[in-house]
Amino acid sequence: MHFGAMLKTFIFVISNSLLYPVLFFLVALCLLMVLFSGMFFAEWLDRARIKRVSAEEFQSLKLSEEAMQRFPYYVRRYFRRLLALFRQGEKLDPLHVENVLQEENLNLLKTVDRLKIIVRVGPSLGLMGTLIPMGTGLAAIGQGDMTRLSGDLVIAFTTTVVGLAIGIVAFIFYTVKRRWAQEDIKDMEMLTELLLEKRGESS
C-alpha cells in the first residue's frame, strides 16, 4: 500500500506540474494563430486580385514576368528560381529540375502541416487544461474549500473553450491552405513542363 500511495502521489505531482506548461502553450498557440490569421488574409488578398490561368491558356502562355503576375506568390517564387536555373547553361539536367520542383512542393506543404499539427494539439491541450484542475478541484471538495474549487472550474472550462477555438480556426485555415497548396503544386508542374518544352524547341 505504501508503494501504491507513492505512485499515486508521483502521478498527482506530475499532473499538477503540467498545468502551467499547458496554459503557456495555449497562450502561445493563441498568439501563433493571430500571426497565422494575418498571413492567411494577406495570401487571400493576393489570390483574390489575380485571375487564374486556365488549363487551355497554359499552352499559349508567354513565360514573362508580366504573365507571372497571374499566379500566386509561391508559384511566382518558384518560376523565378526555375528561370534562373535555365539561364545558367545550355544543358540542364531534368533530374535537377525535378529536385527543385519537389523541394518547392515540400516547402509549400510544410506550411500546411504546421496548421494540421495545431488542429490536433490545440484541443488536446484544452482537454489537458480541463482535466488537471478537475483533479485538484475534486480534492478541494473533500477539504470543503469551495473557493479553490470554483477557481479550478473556471480554469478547466476556459482552457476547453480556448483549445477548441484554436482547433476550429486552425482547421478552417488548414482546409483552405491545403486546397491552395494543391492548386499551386499543379501550376508549378505545368510551368515546369512548359519551360522544358520551350527549352527543347529553342535548342
C-alpha positions in Angstrom: 0.0 0.0 0.0 2.9 2.3 0.8 4.3 1.8 -2.7 0.9 2.3 -4.3 0.5 5.6 -2.4 3.9 6.7 -3.6 2.9 6.0 -7.2 -0.4 7.9 -6.8 1.4 10.9 -5.3 4.0 10.8 -8.0 1.4 10.8 -10.8 -0.5 13.6 -9.0 2.6 15.8 -8.8 3.4 15.2 -12.4 -0.2 16.0 -13.5 -0.3 19.2 -11.4 3.2 20.3 -12.7 1.9 20.2 -16.3 -0.9 22.8 -15.7 1.3 25.9 -16.2 3.1 24.5 -19.3 -0.3 23.7 -20.8 -1.5 27.2 -20.1 1.7 28.6 -21.5 1.4 26.6 -24.8 -2.3 27.6 -25.1 -1.4 31.3 -24.9 1.5 30.7 -27.4 -0.9 29.0 -29.8 -3.3 31.9 -29.5 -0.6 34.3 -30.5 0.5 32.0 -33.2 -3.0 31.8 -34.6 -3.1 35.6 -34.7 0.1 35.6 -36.7 -1.3 32.9 -39.0 -4.5 34.9 -39.4 -2.6 37.9 -40.7 -0.6 35.7 -43.1 -3.7 33.9 -44.2 -5.7 37.0 -45.1 -2.6 38.6 -46.8 -2.4 35.5 -49.0 -6.1 35.5 -49.6 -6.0 39.1 -50.8 -3.1 38.2 -53.1 -5.0 35.4 -54.6 -8.3 37.4 -54.9 -6.7 40.0 -57.1 -5.5 37.6 -59.7 -7.4 35.8 -62.5 -6.1 32.2 -62.5 -4.7 30.8 -65.7 -6.9 28.0 -67.1 -5.6 24.7 -68.4 -6.4 25.9 -72.0 -4.3 29.1 -71.6 -1.2 27.3 -70.4 -0.1 26.2 -73.9 -0.2 29.7 -75.3 1.2 31.3 -72.1 4.2 33.6 -72.6 6.7 33.0 -69.8 7.3 36.5 -68.8 7.3 38.4 -65.6 4.1 40.1 -66.6 2.4 36.8 -67.2 3.6 35.5 -63.8 1.6 38.2 -62.1 -1.5 36.0 -62.8 -0.1 33.3 -60.4 0.1 33.3 -56.6 3.2 34.2 -54.6 4.6 30.7 -54.2 4.3 30.0 -57.9 5.9 33.2 -58.8 8.8 32.5 -56.5 9.3 29.0 -58.0 9.1 30.4 -61.5 11.9 32.9 -60.8 14.1 30.2 -59.3 13.4 27.8 -62.2 14.1 30.6 -64.8 17.4 31.3 -63.1 18.4 27.7 -63.4 17.6 27.7 -67.2 19.8 30.8 -67.6 22.8 29.1 -66.1 23.6 26.9 -69.0 22.5 25.3 -72.2 22.3 21.7 -70.8 20.3 21.4 -67.7 19.8 18.0 -66.0 16.0 17.3 -65.9 16.6 15.4 -62.6 17.9 18.7 -61.1 14.8 20.5 -62.3 12.6 17.7 -60.7 14.6 18.0 -57.5 13.9 21.8 -57.4 10.2 21.2 -58.1 9.9 18.6 -55.3 11.8 20.8 -52.9 9.4 23.7 -53.5 6.4 21.4 -53.1 7.7 20.2 -49.8 8.3 23.7 -48.6 4.8 24.6 -49.6 3.3 21.5 -47.8 5.3 22.4 -44.6 3.1 25.5 -44.1 0.0 23.2 -44.3 1.5 20.6 -42.0 2.0 23.2 -39.3 -1.7 24.0 -39.3 -2.5 20.3 -39.2 -0.4 19.9 -36.1 -2.2 22.8 -34.4 -5.6 21.3 -35.3 -4.7 18.3 -33.2 -2.6 20.0 -30.5 -5.0 22.8 -29.6 -8.0 20.7 -28.5 -5.6 18.2 -26.8 -4.0 21.0 -24.7 -7.5 22.3 -23.9 -8.5 18.8 -22.7 -5.4 18.6 -20.5 -6.2 22.0 -19.2 -9.6 20.8 -18.2 -8.7 17.5 -16.5 -5.7 18.8 -14.5 -7.7 21.4 -12.5 -10.6 19.0 -12.1 -8.3 16.7 -10.1 -7.3 19.4 -7.7 -10.9 20.6 -7.6 -12.2 17.2 -6.5 -9.6 17.2 -3.8 -10.8 20.7 -2.7 -14.3 19.3 -2.3 -13.1 16.8 0.3 -11.4 19.6 2.2 -14.5 21.8 1.9 -12.5 24.5 0.1 -15.2 25.8 -2.3 -13.2 28.9 -3.3 -10.4 26.8 -4.7 -13.0 24.5 -6.4 -14.6 27.5 -8.2 -11.2 28.7 -9.3 -10.2 25.3 -10.7 -13.5 25.0 -12.5 -13.0 28.4 -14.2 -9.6 27.3 -15.4 -11.0 24.0 -16.6 -13.8 25.4 -18.7 -11.9 28.3 -20.1 -9.0 26.1 -21.3 -11.5 23.8 -23.0 -13.1 26.8 -24.8 -9.7 28.2 -25.9 -8.4 24.8 -27.0 -11.5 24.1 -29.1 -11.4 27.6 -30.6 -7.8 27.2 -31.7 -8.6 23.8 -33.2 -11.6 25.2 -35.1 -9.8 28.2 -36.6 -6.7 26.1 -37.4 -8.9 23.5 -39.2 -10.6 26.3 -41.3 -7.2 27.7 -42.3 -5.8 24.2 -42.9 -8.7 23.2 -45.2 -8.3 26.4 -47.4 -4.5 26.3 -47.3 -4.4 22.7 -48.4 -6.6 23.5 -51.5 -4.4 26.4 -52.3 -1.3 24.2 -52.0 -2.8 21.6 -54.4 -3.5 24.4 -56.9 0.0 25.8 -56.6 1.6 22.4 -57.0 -0.4 21.8 -60.2 0.7 25.2 -61.6 4.3 24.5 -60.7 4.2 21.2 -62.5 2.6 22.8 -65.6 5.1 25.6 -65.6 8.0 23.1 -65.4 6.7 21.1 -68.3 6.1 24.3 -70.3 9.6 25.6 -69.7 11.1 22.2 -70.6 9.1 22.1 -73.8 10.1 25.6 -74.8 13.7 24.9 -73.9 13.7 21.8 -76.1 12.2 23.8 -79.0 14.8 26.5 -78.8 17.8 24.1 -78.5 
